[in-house]
Structure formats: structure tokens, C-alpha cells
Amino acid sequence: MFRFTIRDVLWLTVVVAMGAGWGMELRHRGPENTRLRRDNARLLKELAGAQKQLETALLVMKAKGIDGQSGSISVSRGSAMTSEPSVAEPNP
């Protein structure tokens, strides 16, 4: 018959505990991941709307002859907005 030492039983306990902890983590993580994906999709839509509004405002400013590049907001497609003036180009 099989003979188990205390070391074997301790290893088995560790493996079972790790498996149980991992299973509990996966069960609790599912609803949170769903909520985070939903929030991420909502925020991406909100960001797209804000970018469209900003682009529209820049077009209106350009149509009125206002220079949008020397202001305190710089915008480029695909990157985050910055609220600091550009240091590479000094204001005339």
C-alpha cells in the first residue's frame, strides 16, 4: 500500500490551498472585469466626444483667426492632451 510522509501531506495541502485560492480569485474577478470593460468602453466614447468637441472648437478658432497653437492647450491625434504651453516654440 501507499506510504505517505508528513512532508507529502504538507505538499498536498499547499497544492490544494493554492488551487482553492486561485479558483476563488477567478470567481471574484469575473464580475469586476466585466464592470471594468463596461467602464472602459464608456470612457472611450466620452473621450472620443471630447476630442470631437475640441477639434470643432479649434476649427472655429481658426475660422475666426485665433491662433490655437500658441495657447495653453496643444492637441495631436492619438496622444493625450497637455495643458502646458509648448516650450519648443516661443510665443512671438
C-alpha positions in Angstrom: 0.0 0.0 0.0 1.0 3.7 -0.3 3.0 5.2 2.5 2.7 9.0 2.9 5.2 11.0 5.0 4.3 14.2 6.7 6.2 16.1 4.0 3.9 14.6 1.3 0.8 15.6 3.2 2.2 19.2 3.7 2.9 19.4 -0.1 -0.6 18.2 -0.9 -2.0 20.8 1.5 -0.1 23.5 -0.2 -1.2 22.4 -3.7 -4.9 22.2 -2.7 -4.7 25.6 -0.9 -3.2 27.2 -4.0 -5.8 25.7 -6.3 -8.6 26.8 -4.0 -7.2 30.3 -3.7 -6.8 30.5 -7.4 -10.3 29.3 -8.1 -11.8 31.8 -5.6 -9.8 34.6 -7.2 -11.1 33.8 -10.7 -14.7 33.6 -9.4 -14.5 37.0 -7.8 -12.5 38.6 -10.7 -15.1 37.9 -13.4 -17.8 40.4 -12.4 -15.1 43.1 -11.7 -13.6 42.6 -15.1 -17.0 42.9 -16.7 -17.6 46.2 -14.9 -14.1 47.5 -15.8 -14.7 46.6 -19.5 -18.0 48.4 -19.5 -16.5 51.5 -17.8 -13.6 51.5 -20.2 -15.9 51.4 -23.2 -18.0 54.3 -21.7 -14.8 56.4 -21.1 -13.5 55.7 -24.6 -16.8 57.0 -26.1 -16.6 60.1 -23.7 -13.0 60.7 -24.8 -14.0 60.5 -28.5 -16.8 63.0 -27.9 -14.4 65.4 -26.1 -11.8 65.1 -28.9 -14.5 66.0 -31.5 -15.6 69.0 -29.4 -12.0 70.1 -29.1 -11.4 69.7 -32.8 -14.6 71.7 -33.6 -13.5 74.4 -31.2 -10.1 74.6 -32.9 -11.8 74.9 -36.3 -14.0 77.7 -35.1 -11.0 79.4 -33.6 -9.1 79.1 -36.8 -12.1 80.4 -38.8 -12.2 83.5 -36.5 -8.4 84.0 -37.0 -7.4 82.9 -33.5 -4.1 81.1 -33.3 -4.8 77.8 -31.4 -1.1 76.7 -31.4 0.2 79.5 -29.1 -2.4 78.9 -26.4 -2.1 76.7 -23.3 -3.7 73.6 -24.9 -1.9 71.5 -27.5 -3.7 68.7 -29.3 -2.4 66.0 -31.5 -4.3 62.9 -32.8 -3.6 59.7 -30.9 -1.9 61.3 -27.9 -3.1 62.8 -24.6 -3.9 66.4 -24.2 -1.4 68.6 -22.4 -2.3 71.8 -20.6 1.2 73.3 -20.7 2.5 75.6 -23.4 4.9 74.3 -25.8 8.5 75.1 -24.9 9.9 74.3 -28.3 8.2 77.2 -29.9 8.4 80.6 -28.2 5.4 82.9 -28.5 6.1 85.9 -30.8 
